[in-house]
Amino acid sequence: MHSFLYRANVLLSFAITILGVVCAIASFTDNFNNPTPHAQVKVLNINWFQKQPNGNDEVSMTLNISADLQSLFTWNTKQVFVFLAAEYETPKNAVNQISLWDGIIPSKEHAKFWTHTSNKYRFIDQGSNLRGKEFNLTMHWHIMPKTGKMIADKIVIPGYKLPAEYR
């Protein structure tokens, strides 16, 4: 009575509807996850702090970064992008944010880590505003789900200060 193409269309439509419902449920269940990530960053050394020929300040630091981000992972998490940023104020800009280090965490097993590194990206300020400057280190993360919206959050670690003189 019904042709093969009609039956295939009904089956495909039903399968796509069920897949959409399952994806919506997976996305909805992420709202019940209350993650409690922990991060600690220590500045071990200021390797150099100098004024570039063009007048900008540049800083190189040695960092110890340890974090436990396992609570960010649910059954709907594909991966987590994490980055460490230095944040400070200048007379020109209320918020200056410079990425120092980043990484992609592919699974819960890799979400508890410790690394000893220099800043991966250059810490440069446009101008000579960094001498004696207080700054915060902020661990940001973006949870990339298998389905649904991406979730972003951060931990602010205050209390860092750059030297008053160039080295």
Backbone hydrogen bonds, N-H to C=O, Kabsch-Sander energy under -0.5 kcal/mol:
donor,donor_aa,acceptor,acceptor_aa,energy
7,R,3,S,-2.0
8,A,4,F,-2.6
9,N,5,L,-2.2
10,V,6,Y,-2.1
11,L,7,R,-2.4
12,L,8,A,-2.6
13,S,9,N,-2.5
14,F,10,V,-2.3
15,A,11,L,-2.4
16,I,12,L,-2.4
17,T,13,S,-2.0
18,I,14,F,-2.4
19,L,15,A,-2.4
20,G,16,I,-2.4
21,V,17,T,-2.1
22,V,18,I,-2.5
23,C,19,L,-2.4
24,A,20,G,-2.1
25,I,21,V,-2.3
26,A,22,V,-2.5
27,S,23,C,-2.3
28,F,24,A,-2.3
29,T,25,I,-2.2
30,D,26,A,-0.8
30,D,27,S,-0.7
31,N,28,F,-1.5
32,F,29,T,-1.4
33,N,30,D,-1.3
34,N,32,F,-0.6
38,H,68,D,-1.9
40,Q,66,S,-3.0
42,K,64,N,-2.3
44,L,42,K,-0.9
44,L,62,T,-2.4
45,N,62,T,-1.2
47,N,45,N,-0.9
47,N,60,S,-1.7
48,W,60,S,-1.3
50,Q,58,E,-2.3
52,Q,50,Q,-0.6
52,Q,56,N,-3.6
55,G,52,Q,-2.2
57,D,125,D,-1.1
57,D,127,G,-1.8
58,E,50,Q,-2.6
59,V,123,F,-2.5
60,S,48,W,-2.5
62,T,45,N,-2.6
63,L,61,M,-0.5
63,L,117,T,-4.1
64,N,42,K,-2.4
65,I,63,L,-0.5
65,I,115,T,-3.0
66,S,40,Q,-2.8
66,S,64,N,-0.5
67,A,113,F,-2.5
68,D,38,H,-2.9
69,L,111,A,-2.9
72,L,69,L,-1.7
73,F,70,Q,-1.4
77,T,74,T,-1.4
78,K,144,M,-2.5
79,Q,144,M,-1.6
80,V,105,I,-2.3
81,F,142,H,-2.5
82,V,80,V,-0.5
82,V,103,G,-2.9
83,F,140,H,-2.4
84,L,101,W,-2.8
85,A,138,T,-2.5
86,A,98,I,-2.9
87,E,136,N,-2.8
88,Y,96,N,-1.8
90,T,93,N,-2.7
96,N,88,Y,-2.0
98,I,86,A,-2.6
100,L,84,L,-3.4
101,W,84,L,-1.4
103,G,82,V,-2.5
105,I,80,V,-3.5
110,H,107,S,-1.0
111,A,108,K,-1.2
113,F,67,A,-2.2
113,F,111,A,-0.6
115,T,65,I,-2.9
117,T,63,L,-2.5
117,T,115,T,-0.6
119,N,61,M,-1.6
120,K,100,L,-2.3
121,Y,100,L,-1.5
123,F,59,V,-1.0
124,I,122,R,-1.0
125,D,57,D,-2.3
127,G,125,D,-1.4
132,G,163,P,-2.5
133,K,130,L,-2.2
135,F,160,Y,-2.5
136,N,87,E,-2.6
137,L,157,I,-2.5
138,T,85,A,-3.0
138,T,136,N,-0.5
139,M,155,I,-2.6
140,H,83,F,-3.1
140,H,138,T,-0.7
141,W,153,D,-2.4
142,H,81,F,-2.6
143,I,151,I,-3.7
144,M,79,Q,-2.7
144,M,142,H,-0.7
146,K,76,N,-3.4
151,I,143,I,-1.6
153,D,141,W,-2.0
155,I,139,M,-2.2
157,I,137,L,-3.1
160,Y,135,F,-1.7
162,L,133,K,-2.5
167,R,49,F,-3.1
